[in-house]
Amino acid sequence: MTLSLPRQPSSVTRARHVLATLLSLTDAAEDSRGHLAVLITEACANAVIHADLDSVVDLAIVIDDEVCLLKVGNRGSTPDGAGLDAELPAPLTVGGRGLPLIAALSDTAAFVAGPPDQVLLHITKNLD
């Protein structure tokens, strides 16, 4: 499934609901469903926060028998120093925990090359 959502906070909730609906049609383990809820929430929230003002959040959800692939994109750029190998900030009430959470809960996560001025994050999670 692919969606283009407006760059607004309510799009994060919409993306999470779409994912939950799709996962309800599978035999995905409860732990995997919970991790995927956090993954899509953090990835979409980052896209909403860091996207160019007139950008949309592009989302693709691909589910097969064993793996879920989330593709989250927007027009903009990754924040300076942002990376999936960052450590969680202390205390946890401080922002900047999205990418470390994504790295910790996903099986793979990477920013991938795309069109100029486009940020694309691909995340995979096993469903067992």
Z-matrix of the N, CA and C atoms (Angstrom, degrees):
N
C 1 1.439
C 2 1.521 1 108.58
N 3 1.312 2 116.75 1 138.88
C 4 1.458 3 121.20 2 175.93
C 5 1.529 4 108.74 3 -124.79
N 6 1.328 5 114.71 4 143.95
C 7 1.458 6 122.22 5 -179.39
C 8 1.517 7 109.58 6 -141.28
N 9 1.302 8 116.38 7 150.04
C 10 1.456 9 122.39 8 166.11
C 11 1.515 10 106.39 9 -118.94
N 12 1.320 11 115.45 10 117.86
C 13 1.460 12 121.47 11 -176.08
C 14 1.518 13 110.19 12 -110.99
N 15 1.329 14 117.58 13 148.92
C 16 1.470 15 119.10 14 178.38
C 17 1.528 16 111.22 15 -65.83
N 18 1.308 17 114.91 16 152.72
C 19 1.469 18 120.97 17 179.17
C 20 1.527 19 108.75 18 -78.03
N 21 1.323 20 115.18 19 78.67
C 22 1.465 21 121.37 20 178.31
C 23 1.528 22 108.44 21 -150.53
N 24 1.329 23 117.28 22 153.68
C 25 1.465 24 120.99 23 -174.57
C 26 1.530 25 114.18 24 -55.93
N 27 1.319 26 118.69 25 -34.01
C 28 1.465 27 120.25 26 -178.74
C 29 1.527 28 112.60 27 -64.55
N 30 1.321 29 117.70 28 -19.63
C 31 1.462 30 120.72 29 177.54
C 32 1.521 31 112.31 30 -66.17
N 33 1.321 32 116.93 31 -27.83
C 34 1.466 33 120.82 32 177.57
C 35 1.529 34 109.25 33 -64.18
N 36 1.313 35 116.71 34 -44.85
C 37 1.465 36 121.54 35 178.52
C 38 1.523 37 110.53 36 -64.99
N 39 1.319 38 117.19 37 -42.45
C 40 1.469 39 120.89 38 178.88
C 41 1.523 40 110.81 39 -60.53
N 42 1.322 41 117.15 40 -44.77
C 43 1.466 42 120.69 41 179.94
C 44 1.524 43 110.69 42 -61.59
N 45 1.324 44 116.52 43 -42.33
C 46 1.469 45 120.72 44 179.69
C 47 1.534 46 110.95 45 -63.81
N 48 1.330 47 117.62 46 -39.82
C 49 1.463 48 121.45 47 178.90
C 50 1.531 49 111.33 48 -66.51
N 51 1.322 50 117.20 49 -41.45
C 52 1.465 51 120.52 50 178.08
C 53 1.523 52 109.74 51 -61.71
N 54 1.327 53 117.00 52 -46.04
C 55 1.462 54 120.38 53 179.05
C 56 1.527 55 110.88 54 -61.03
N 57 1.325 56 117.74 55 -45.14
C 58 1.473 57 121.06 56 -179.62
C 59 1.527 58 110.90 57 -60.85
N 60 1.324 59 116.72 58 -39.69
C 61 1.462 60 120.29 59 178.37
C 62 1.525 61 110.88 60 -64.10
N 63 1.315 62 116.95 61 -45.44
C 64 1.465 63 120.17 62 179.08
C 65 1.528 64 111.17 63 -63.92
N 66 1.330 65 116.69 64 -42.44
C 67 1.464 66 120.02 65 -179.95
C 68 1.526 67 111.93 66 -66.61
N 69 1.332 68 117.54 67 -27.09
C 70 1.470 69 120.07 68 179.16
C 71 1.529 70 111.53 69 -65.76
N 72 1.317 71 116.73 70 -16.55
C 73 1.466 72 121.47 71 178.88
C 74 1.528 73 112.05 72 -90.00
N 75 1.328 74 116.96 73 4.08
C 76 1.460 75 121.93 74 -176.98
C 77 1.523 76 110.30 75 -119.25
N 78 1.320 77 114.75 76 177.84
C 79 1.465 78 121.96 77 174.28
C 80 1.529 79 110.95 78 -100.63
N 81 1.302 80 117.58 79 26.30
C 82 1.469 81 121.41 80 -177.10
C 83 1.527 82 110.49 81 -58.93
N 84 1.331 83 115.28 82 139.79
C 85 1.463 84 121.45 83 178.43
C 86 1.524 85 110.01 84 -63.93
N 87 1.320 86 115.93 85 149.09
C 88 1.466 87 121.51 86 -178.56
C 89 1.531 88 111.69 87 -59.60
N 90 1.329 89 117.77 88 -40.41
C 91 1.469 90 120.79 89 177.51
C 92 1.526 91 111.10 90 -60.34
N 93 1.324 92 116.40 91 -43.71
C 94 1.465 93 120.33 92 179.60
C 95 1.517 94 110.99 93 -63.69
N 96 1.329 95 117.03 94 -39.93
C 97 1.471 96 120.53 95 178.10
C 98 1.531 97 110.89 96 -61.92
N 99 1.325 98 116.22 97 -42.93
C 100 1.462 99 120.06 98 178.64
C 101 1.511 100 112.14 99 -64.56
N 102 1.335 101 116.53 100 -42.98
C 103 1.463 102 120.14 101 178.45
C 104 1.530 103 110.26 102 -63.58
N 105 1.325 104 116.57 103 -42.16
C 106 1.462 105 119.67 104 179.81
C 107 1.531 106 111.67 105 -64.82
N 108 1.319 107 117.52 106 -34.36
C 109 1.472 108 120.37 107 176.58
C 110 1.523 109 110.40 108 -61.82
N 111 1.334 110 116.47 109 -43.34
C 112 1.472 111 120.39 110 177.59
C 113 1.528 112 109.82 111 -66.87
N 114 1.330 113 117.06 112 -42.81
C 115 1.467 114 120.75 113 -177.71
C 116 1.520 115 111.85 114 -60.81
N 117 1.330 116 117.36 115 -47.83
C 118 1.464 117 118.73 116 -178.47
C 119 1.526 118 110.92 117 -69.75
N 120 1.327 119 116.88 118 -34.27
C 121 1.463 120 120.56 119 177.62
C 122 1.522 121 110.88 120 -62.44
N 123 1.318 122 117.21 121 -50.08
C 124 1.468 123 121.00 122 -177.99
C 125 1.527 124 111.52 123 -66.84
N 126 1.335 125 117.40 124 -43.03
C 127 1.465 126 120.16 125 -178.47
C 128 1.526 127 110.95 126 -65.48
N 129 1.324 128 117.27 127 -43.94
C 130 1.466 129 119.90 128 179.85
C 131 1.523 130 111.70 129 -70.34
N 132 1.326 131 117.41 130 -38.53
C 133 1.470 132 119.97 131 176.97
C 134 1.523 133 110.50 132 -60.83
N 135 1.322 134 117.01 133 -43.60
C 136 1.465 135 120.00 134 177.35
C 137 1.521 136 110.83 135 -61.90
N 138 1.334 137 117.11 136 -41.08
C 139 1.466 138 120.26 137 179.53
C 140 1.527 139 110.64 138 -63.61
N 141 1.319 140 117.14 139 -41.09
C 142 1.471 141 120.69 140 178.89
C 143 1.533 142 110.50 141 -65.54
N 144 1.311 143 116.78 142 -44.10
C 145 1.465 144 121.02 143 -176.82
C 146 1.524 145 111.92 144 -68.93
N 147 1.327 146 117.18 145 -43.12
C 148 1.461 147 120.74 146 -170.54
C 149 1.526 148 114.60 147 -98.14
N 150 1.326 149 118.65 148 -5.01
C 151 1.464 150 120.83 149 -178.41
C 152 1.521 151 111.24 150 -70.97
N 153 1.321 152 114.82 151 154.04
C 154 1.459 153 119.53 152 170.90
C 155 1.528 154 108.64 153 -57.93
N 156 1.315 155 117.16 154 151.38
C 157 1.461 156 122.40 155 -173.64
C 158 1.525 157 113.74 156 -54.45
N 159 1.318 158 118.32 157 -40.00
C 160 1.464 159 120.78 158 -176.99
C 161 1.530 160 112.48 159 -97.54
N 162 1.314 161 117.07 160 19.21
C 163 1.457 162 122.44 161 -178.94
C 164 1.521 163 111.02 162 -87.52
N 165 1.322 164 116.19 163 159.65
C 166 1.460 165 122.26 164 170.05
C 167 1.524 166 107.27 165 -111.04
N 168 1.321 167 116.37 166 165.08
C 169 1.450 168 121.89 167 174.72
C 170 1.523 169 106.73 168 -99.84
N 171 1.326 170 116.01 169 115.71
C 172 1.457 171 121.32 170 178.26
C 173 1.516 172 108.67 171 -93.19
N 174 1.322 173 116.26 172 131.51
C 175 1.453 174 121.73 173 -175.89
C 176 1.515 175 109.49 174 -132.83
N 177 1.331 176 115.61 175 132.63
C 178 1.464 177 121.49 176 171.67
C 179 1.522 178 107.18 177 -126.48
N 180 1.317 179 116.07 178 133.85
C 181 1.455 180 122.46 179 177.49
C 182 1.524 181 106.71 180 -122.99
N 183 1.333 182 115.48 181 119.47
C 184 1.461 183 121.48 182 179.83
C 185 1.518 184 107.29 183 -121.50
N 186 1.342 185 116.04 184 121.08
C 187 1.455 186 120.84 185 -178.95
C 188 1.520 187 108.53 186 -121.93
N 189 1.337 188 115.56 187 126.71
C 190 1.457 189 119.07 188 170.60
C 191 1.526 190 107.54 189 -116.45
N 192 1.299 191 117.94 190 -165.68
C 193 1.469 192 120.54 191 -175.54
C 194 1.518 193 113.52 192 -62.46
N 195 1.329 194 118.02 193 -29.02
C 196 1.462 195 120.35 194 -171.72
C 197 1.516 196 115.30 195 -123.53
N 198 1.330 197 118.54 196 -18.30
C 199 1.463 198 121.24 197 -171.50
C 200 1.525 199 110.82 198 -137.52
N 201 1.319 200 114.69 199 145.03
C 202 1.460 201 121.67 200 171.00
C 203 1.530 202 107.51 201 -112.57
N 204 1.317 203 116.65 202 129.86
C 205 1.458 204 123.07 203 175.96
C 206 1.514 205 108.02 204 -111.60
N 207 1.327 206 115.93 205 124.89
C 208 1.459 207 122.86 206 174.24
C 209 1.520 208 107.97 207 -109.40
N 210 1.320 209 117.08 208 129.46
C 211 1.464 210 122.50 209 174.39
C 212 1.522 211 106.78 210 -120.18
N 213 1.317 212 115.78 211 118.49
C 214 1.463 213 121.01 212 -179.03
C 215 1.522 214 107.67 213 -121.12
N 216 1.314 215 115.99 214 125.95
C 217 1.459 216 119.81 215 -178.42
C 218 1.514 217 111.95 216 -137.07
N 219 1.310 218 114.71 217 157.69
C 220 1.456 219 122.25 218 175.31
C 221 1.520 220 108.45 219 -160.84
N 222 1.319 221 115.02 220 165.99
C 223 1.450 222 119.31 221 175.70
C 224 1.515 223 107.81 222 -88.85
N 225 1.289 224 117.58 223 125.25
C 226 1.457 225 122.79 224 -178.37
C 227 1.513 226 109.36 225 160.02
N 228 1.317 227 115.77 226 -149.83
C 229 1.459 228 120.46 227 178.62
C 230 1.519 229 108.81 228 -146.69
N 231 1.329 230 115.81 229 157.08
C 232 1.460 231 118.98 230 177.05
C 233 1.521 232 107.93 231 -72.09
N 234 1.338 233 117.16 232 145.43
C 235 1.463 234 119.35 233 178.46
C 236 1.531 235 110.59 234 -62.17
N 237 1.325 236 116.56 235 148.74
C 238 1.462 237 120.54 236 178.11
C 239 1.516 238 110.08 237 -54.84
N 240 1.325 239 115.71 238 131.99
C 241 1.453 240 120.53 239 176.92
C 242 1.519 241 114.14 240 77.53
N 243 1.333 242 117.68 241 0.00
C 244 1.473 243 119.52 242 -179.22
C 245 1.515 244 108.95 243 -72.40
N 246 1.287 245 115.44 244 136.56
C 247 1.449 246 120.23 245 176.81
C 248 1.497 247 110.86 246 -160.89
N 249 1.296 248 115.53 247 160.20
C 250 1.454 249 120.47 248 -178.52
C 251 1.514 250 111.93 249 -81.25
N 252 1.339 251 117.81 250 -2.62
C 253 1.459 252 120.26 251 178.46
C 254 1.533 253 111.74 252 -102.96
N 255 1.319 254 116.44 253 11.45
C 256 1.468 255 120.30 254 -179.77
C 257 1.524 256 110.29 255 -71.66
N 258 1.314 257 116.06 256 153.98
C 259 1.461 258 120.30 257 176.30
C 260 1.524 259 109.36 258 -90.45
N 261 1.329 260 115.82 259 157.62
C 262 1.459 261 119.96 260 177.73
C 263 1.523 262 109.98 261 -63.92
N 264 1.326 263 117.36 262 136.35
C 265 1.463 264 119.37 263 177.97
C 266 1.524 265 110.08 264 -71.41
N 267 1.297 266 116.05 265 154.21
C 268 1.471 267 120.80 266 175.83
C 269 1.517 268 107.19 267 -117.45
N 270 1.283 269 121.17 268 135.69
C 271 1.469 270 126.39 269 -6.71
C 272 1.523 271 111.01 270 -74.83
N 273 1.330 272 117.30 271 167.96
C 274 1.463 273 121.35 272 -176.84
C 275 1.525 274 113.04 273 -67.43
N 276 1.322 275 117.75 274 -8.11
C 277 1.463 276 120.10 275 176.79
C 278 1.523 277 111.56 276 -79.09
N 279 1.320 278 117.35 277 -10.42
C 280 1.463 279 122.32 278 178.57
C 281 1.517 280 108.66 279 -81.15
N 282 1.337 281 117.34 280 143.09
C 283 1.459 282 120.96 281 177.55
C 284 1.515 283 111.31 282 -65.14
N 285 1.310 284 115.70 283 175.00
C 286 1.461 285 120.57 284 177.75
C 287 1.511 286 113.87 285 91.85
N 288 1.323 287 118.03 286 18.43
C 289 1.458 288 119.31 287 -179.49
C 290 1.521 289 112.16 288 -98.79
N 291 1.337 290 118.53 289 -5.77
C 292 1.461 291 122.06 290 -176.24
C 293 1.509 292 114.33 291 -58.74
N 294 1.328 293 117.41 292 -54.27
C 295 1.464 294 119.91 293 -178.06
C 296 1.525 295 112.73 294 -64.79
N 297 1.346 296 119.77 295 -42.41
C 298 1.467 297 118.38 296 175.54
C 299 1.529 298 112.85 297 -61.97
N 300 1.323 299 117.68 298 -37.08
C 301 1.467 300 119.83 299 176.49
C 302 1.526 301 110.90 300 -65.22
N 303 1.309 302 116.59 301 -42.20
C 304 1.460 303 120.52 302 177.75
C 305 1.528 304 110.02 303 -60.07
N 306 1.321 305 116.90 304 -45.24
C 307 1.467 306 120.51 305 179.61
C 308 1.520 307 111.29 306 -63.00
N 309 1.334 308 117.19 307 -39.04
C 310 1.460 309 121.17 308 -176.47
C 311 1.524 310 112.59 309 -73.14
N 312 1.324 311 118.66 310 -34.72
C 313 1.462 312 121.48 311 -173.26
C 314 1.525 313 114.82 312 -96.30
N 315 1.318 314 117.10 313 -16.70
C 316 1.464 315 119.78 314 -178.25
C 317 1.524 316 110.56 315 -90.32
N 318 1.322 317 115.31 316 163.28
C 319 1.465 318 119.53 317 170.76
C 320 1.520 319 109.87 318 -84.30
N 321 1.324 320 116.21 319 -37.74
C 322 1.462 321 121.61 320 170.59
C 323 1.518 322 107.87 321 -143.37
N 324 1.304 323 116.15 322 148.31
C 325 1.462 324 122.04 323 175.08
C 326 1.514 325 107.66 324 -154.50
N 327 1.329 326 115.62 325 132.05
C 328 1.460 327 119.01 326 -178.67
C 329 1.520 328 109.90 327 -157.96
N 330 1.317 329 114.75 328 145.28
C 331 1.445 330 120.13 329 167.15
C 332 1.519 331 106.19 330 -78.57
N 333 1.328 332 117.06 331 131.93
C 334 1.458 333 120.90 332 -177.50
C 335 1.517 334 109.74 333 -117.03
N 336 1.315 335 115.26 334 156.11
C 337 1.457 336 120.85 335 -179.49
C 338 1.525 337 110.11 336 -65.87
N 339 1.282 338 115.52 337 141.30
C 340 1.454 339 121.71 338 178.43
C 341 1.512 340 109.20 339 -148.55
N 342 1.302 341 116.64 340 -164.81
C 343 1.463 342 119.71 341 177.06
C 344 1.528 343 110.45 342 -60.72
N 345 1.338 344 117.91 343 157.13
C 346 1.471 345 119.69 344 177.30
C 347 1.525 346 110.95 345 -55.18
N 348 1.316 347 116.00 346 144.78
C 349 1.468 348 123.30 347 -179.70
C 350 1.517 349 113.12 348 61.76
N 351 1.321 350 117.70 349 22.66
C 352 1.464 351 121.99 350 178.16
C 353 1.527 352 108.63 351 -117.84
N 354 1.325 353 116.70 352 131.01
C 355 1.459 354 122.43 353 176.23
C 356 1.528 355 106.97 354 -103.76
N 357 1.324 356 116.76 355 124.26
C 358 1.462 357 121.72 356 179.79
C 359 1.520 358 109.00 357 -126.23
N 360 1.310 359 116.68 358 122.07
C 361 1.456 360 122.74 359 178.21
C 362 1.517 361 107.87 360 -114.67
N 363 1.349 362 116.34 361 122.94
C 364 1.466 363 121.99 362 176.33
C 365 1.512 364 108.43 363 -108.32
N 366 1.328 365 116.28 364 129.83
C 367 1.462 366 123.03 365 -177.84
C 368 1.525 367 107.78 366 -129.17
N 369 1.337 368 116.89 367 133.37
C 370 1.469 369 120.01 368 173.02
C 371 1.516 370 109.49 369 -120.83
N 372 1.324 371 114.35 370 148.70
C 373 1.466 372 121.64 371 178.47
C 374 1.527 373 107.58 372 -146.10
N 375 1.348 374 115.51 373 127.36
C 376 1.467 375 120.06 374 174.09
C 377 1.519 376 108.77 375 -67.85
N 378 1.312 377 116.39 376 145.24
C 379 1.449 378 121.94 377 -175.58
C 380 1.526 379 113.35 378 -95.16
N 381 1.332 380 118.07 379 -0.50
C 382 1.472 381 119.22 380 -178.24
C 383 1.508 382 112.64 381 -88.90
